[in-house]
Amino acid sequence: MEKFDLIIKGGTCILESGPKKRDLAVKDGKIHVLDKSEDLSATKIIDANGKHIFPGLIDTQVHFREPGLTHKEDLASGSLAAVLGGVTTYLEMPNTTPPTTTKEAILEKISLAKSKSLANFGFYMGGTAENLEELKKAKDIEGCCGIKIFLGSSTGNLLLYKRDKLEEIFKNTTGIIALHSENEEMLVQRKSVRDNATTAHEHANWRNVETALTSTKRVIEIAKECKRKVHVLHITSKDEIDFLAENKEHCTVEVTPQHLTLSAPDCYDKLGTYAQMNPPIRTADHTAGLWGALKKGVVDVIGSDHAPHTKEEKDQGYPNSPSGMPGVQTIFPILLHHVEMGNLTILEVAKYLCFNPAKLYGLNKGHLEEGFDADITIVDMNKTVEIKNEDMASKCGWTPFNGYTYKGEINYTIVGGNIVVDHGQVSKEKYGKPISINQRKF
């Protein structure tokens, strides 16, 4: 009789080929697909009858603020929010204080996460005009997921938009290059729009569609010349989507739940500065354009862009309030909300949060198949849940989605075969491990 660490019986597994009833087992952190005729035993057995089993969710864009900005978030609180939201792996951005721009800095983050993180983790290196050699050193470090470049200024002081320096990085590095695409020169030229504003409604006017579109066109042109493929983050406008759809051989594309769910001016009427983020939430025609892109296959992944700020900071009023909102704990619930609304299918949710992120980053995750890492999220699709500010584990203590409901209560979050969340109860052990990059599939 073969002994496993964990057996999950009777659930409906979400596979790329579609939902399928199958039993899973876990041994030494890997998934085994079971034949029902096998004589088996396990240290722990989960009865998943009537439940849906997703591959562990991958959030490809979070800001956990450590080091330097830990009054907003840190790796412990951020990873707690992640696993409570069913996320088993996160990829974290470099605009901390100091920024993650050296091999030494990324190794320090990895060391911190090993001691603090409930979920698996990867960290981006920030690209600057001076750190090409550091970027080259970091490419083979376990736990380094790629290079992040801010073409327009946002939280922190990372900024790089000069063509010669971009070409230098594009030509002399390998792996993922992820981009925050806004035109810095235009933002500076139009700064008076922000400075003269009295409400957050003007945020989308200052950082208008043209500031995003011109930047995205410029960087795709550079990518073509350098024969590189880039990953363009948090696309907000139908104009950019139409352009990127014609240039898919040079890019992969991310959108966020915020830009799919909220729209101007309503979000600013209701939430004020709590709806303020970069790039901004735009009018409903742009929201519709993003949904069209999902249906046409232009979008590859959905990331939360979890970027928390305290209520005190947000309450300073525009334009003094910082841009960004939390999202790692709500990315899965909000997509399940859209399933209930008829905007997405369960299989599409898994595509954008599991299958495609794993392929994009070359991870041995995101699939409930033999030999894949045993990162698993089990949900009860018959249970309705309300998102509440008081249930948020992030240090910021709020969510723009307070009051939204969804069907899909998260029963278990399993990281590397270890049960980290069991019906809301969180393990005291820190099971998160650095990601290993295998081979990018697209």
N, C-alpha and C positions, 0 to 999 in steps of 0.2 A: 504494500500500500504506500503510494507516494504521499509525502507530507508537505503541505504548502504553508506559507505564512498567513495567507488570506484567501478565502474563496467567496466570490460574489455570485449568488445564485438567483436565477429567475427574472433578471432584469432585461429591459429592451436596450440594447447597445446601439449607439449612434455611430454608424460606419459610413465611409464615403459612398458606399453602394446603397445605403439606405438603412433605416432602423431594422434591427434583427435581434430576436431572442437568442441569447447565448450566455453560457456560464463562463466566468473568468476566474482565474486563480493568479496569485502573486507569489513569487519566490525570488528572494534576493533582489528585490526591487524591480523585477521585470514581469511583464504580462504573459500569461499562458492561456490559450484558448482551450477550453475543456471539452472533451467528448463525454456526453452524459453517461456512457456505459463504464467510464473509468471508476475504479475503486479508490477514493481519495479521502484525505482528512486534512484538517487545517487548524492552526492555532486559533484563528478567528473566522467565523462564517457570518456573512451579511446576507439576509434574505431581502433581495431586491425585487421581489414579485410586485408588479404594478408600478415600478419605478423606471425612470429613464437614466441610462448610464452614458455620460459624456466622457470623451477623453479630457483629461485635466485641461482647464482653460488657460490660454496663454495671452497675457496682456502685454502688447509689444511697445507700449509707451507709458511710462510712469515717471513721476518726479517725487522721490522719497526724501529729498532735502538734506540728506546726511552726507558729508559733514557741513556744519556751518549755519544751517537754517532749521535746526531741529526743534525750534518752538512751533513750527508749522507741521512737521512730520519727521519721523526717523525710520530706519529700516525695520525696527520691531513693530511700531504702530502701523506702518504701511503694509508690511507683510501680513499682519493680523487682519487688516481690512481686506487684503487680497483673498486669503483663504476663507474668510467668512462669506465672501462673494463667489466662491467656487473657483478662484484663480489659483493655479498651482505653480505657474512660472510667470515671472515678470521681467521686463527689460527696462533698465533704469537710465535716466538721462544725466548728462554731465554738468548741468548748470547749477552746481553746488558752490559752496564757499569754503576753500578755494575750488575752482572748477577742476574737473577730472581731465587733465590735459597731459599727464605724464604717466609713464609706466608705473612709477612709484605710487601715484595717486590711485590708479585703478587697482593695484594690488592691495592697497590699504582698504578700499571699499569692499573688495572680495573677502578680506580677512574679517572685517566688521560683520558682513552678511553671514559668514559661516557661523558666527557666534550668536546672531540675533534673528535670522530670518526663518519664518515658518514655511515659506514657499521657496521654490528654486529661483535662481536669479542670474541675470546677465547684466553687464554694465557697458555703456557706450563710452568711448573716448571722445572728447570734444576736439574738433578741428580748429586750429588757429593759423595765423600767418607765419608762426615761427616754430611749430612743433611737428613738422613732417617726420623727423627722425624718431620722435617718441611714438608717433602713430605706427611707424614701421616696426618698432620694438614690440608693440602690444598685440600684434595681429595673431600670434599663436598662444596667447595667454588664455587658459581655461577660465571662462567667466567673462571674457570680453566679447561682446556681440557685434561690434562694429564701430563706425565713426559717425558722430552727429555734428552737423554744421548748421549754425544759425545764420541764414542769409539776411535776416532782419532782426533787430534787437527785441528781446523779450525779457523774461525774468533772468537775472544774473548779468554777467558782463561778457559772455561768449558772443562773438560776432565775426563773421568772415564773408565778404562779398566781392573782394577784388578778383577779377578774372584770372590774373596770372597765378595767384595763390591757389585758387580753386583748381586750375589746370594742374598745378604741381601735385596736389593731393590726389586728384583723379588719376593721374598718370603713374603715380609711384606707390600706390597702396592697392590692397586687394580686400575683398569682403564687402559687407554692406556699407553704403554711405546713405545715411538718412538725413533728410533736409527739412528744416523749417523755412518755408519759402515765402518771404515778404521782401519787398524792395526797400532797402534801408535809405537810399538817397531820397526816394519819394516820401518815406515816413518823416524824414528830417525836414524836407521842403514843406510838408503839409502840417507840421507840428502845431501851428497856430490853431488849427481846427480843434485839436485836443486841449490846448492851453486855454482856449476861450469857452470851452464846454462847461456846462453845469450839471449835466446828467450823462449816464452811461449810454444813452441813445446815440450819442455822437461818436462812440468808439468805432462802430462799423463804418462811419463816414470818414473818420481819419484813416483807418486801416481799410480803405475801400477795395473793391474788386480789382481795380487796376494795379494797386500795390502788390497784390498777390499774383495776378496773371503775368505782369511783366517780369517778375522774378522767376516764375516757373518757366516761362518761355526761354529766358536767358540761361537757366541752369540746364535745361534739356538740350539746348544748343551746344553747351560745353560738353555735356555727357556724350552727345553724338560724336563730336570732334575727338574726344578722348577714348571713344569706344568703350564707355562704361554704362552700366545700368544703375540708376539711382532709385532710392525709395523716398517718395514724396509724402510727407506726413500731413495729417489733419487738413485735407482739402475741404474748402468751404464754399466754393462757387461753381455754378454750372458752366461758367466760361472756362475755368481751369479744367474741369472734367471733360468738356468737349475737346480741348486741346490735348490733354493727356491720352484720351481715347485714340487719337491719331498717332500717338508716339509710344505705344505700349512696349515696343521692343527695346525702349530705352529707360523704362521706369516700371516700378510697382507703386501701388497707390493705397493710402490709408485714409479712412474717414473715422469720425468719432461719434459716439451715441448722442452727444450734445448737439452736434450739427445736424443729426438726423431727426432729433426730437423737438428741439426748441427753434423758434424763429422770431425775427424782429418784425414789428416793434413790441410784440406781446411779451417776449421774455424780459425785455428791459422795463416794461410797464410793471410787470409782476415781481421781478427779482432785482431790478436795479443793478448795482455793481456786482452782485452775486452771479450775474449772467455774463460778466466781462471776462473775456479770454482772448488769447492771440493764437491764430487769426480769429477774428470775431464771428459770432453768430449773425447770420444775414437773414434777409427776407425769405418768405415762404417759397418764392420761385426758385431760389437757390437750394433750399431744402429738398424741393421736388426734383431738382437736377441731380442731387446726390442719390436719392432713391432710384432714379432712372439708371444711374451708373452702376448701382448694386445689381439691378436686374439684368443689365447688359454685360456684366462681367468685367467692367473697367476697374472696379475696386477689388483689391486683393485681401486686405485685412481691415479689421476694425480694432482700434486701440483706444484706451480711455483718455489718454493725455491727463491722467491724474495729476493735478497741480494745485495742492491745497494752500490756502492762506487762512489766517485766523479771522474770526468775525470782526475783531477790533480793526484789523487791517482793511477789510472790505468796507467797513462802516466809515472809513475816512472820507468817502464821497469821491466822485469822479471830478477831475482826473488824477487825484492822489491815491486812489485805490489800486492795488496790484491786479494783474490779469491772471486768471486761472481758476479752476474749480476741481474739487475732488471727483473721482470716478471709478477707482479700481474695485470698490465694493459693489458698485451698481452697474457695471458694464454688462454683466450677464443678466441681472434682473431687468434692465431696460430693454435688452434685446428680446427677452422672454415677454415683456410687455408688448413689444411689437408683434411677436408671434400671436398673442391673444387678440391683437387688433387686426390681424390678417395681413400685416405688412411683410412678414418674414415667415419662413418655415423653420422647424427645428433643425433640419439638415443644413439650411443656410446659416443658422447661428453657429453650428459646429464648423462649417466651412471657414467662416471669418475669424473664429476664436480658437480653432483647434487645427484643422487640416492645413490651411494655407499658412498660418504663422510658422508651423513646424517645417513646412517645405521651404518657406522663404529664408529661414535662418539655419536650415540644415540640422534640425534637432531630432533626436530619436524619441520624439514625443508626439502628442496630438492625434494618436491613432490607437484604437483598442484592438491591436493585432499582436500576434506572437512576437515576443522579443523586444517590444517597445517598452520604454520606461513606464512604470506603474503609477502614473499620475492620472487620477480618476475623480470625476465629480458626479455624484448620484443625487438626482432630484425627483421630487414627487410632483408631477405635472397636474395633479388633481387638487393641490393645495394653493389657495390664493393668499398672497402675502402683500402687505403694504410697506412701502419704503418710508422710513421715519428718520428724522434727524437724530433722535436719541439712540438709534441702533447703529449709528455710524462709528466705526472703530478709529477712523482717522482722528488725529489730534485736533483738526479744525472743527469737528463736531457738527458739520452741516452737509447737506447735499442739495443741488438744484432740483432734485427729483422727489423731494419730500411730498408725500401724499399719493404718488403713483402706485398702482397695483400691478401685480403680475401673477401668473400661474407657474409655479415651479419652485416650491420650497426646497432649499438646499439641505439635504440630509447628511451627506458625507463629503468631505474634501480629503482626498488621499494623495499624499506626496511621497513618491518613491516607495510605494507600498505601505506607508505608514498612515494610519488614520489621524489626521490633524484636526479635523472638525467632525464631531459626531452630534448631529442635531443641536448645533449651537454651542456645544461644549468644546473648548479648544485645548489641545495637547500642551503640556508644559515643555515638551521636548522641541528642539529646533531642528527640523529635518531638512531644511532647504539646502540645496547643493548648487555649486556653480554649473552653468550649462556647458556642454561640450558641443562645439560646432562641428558638424560632419560635412555634408556637401549640400550646398544650396540647390534646390530643385527647380527654381524658376527665378 
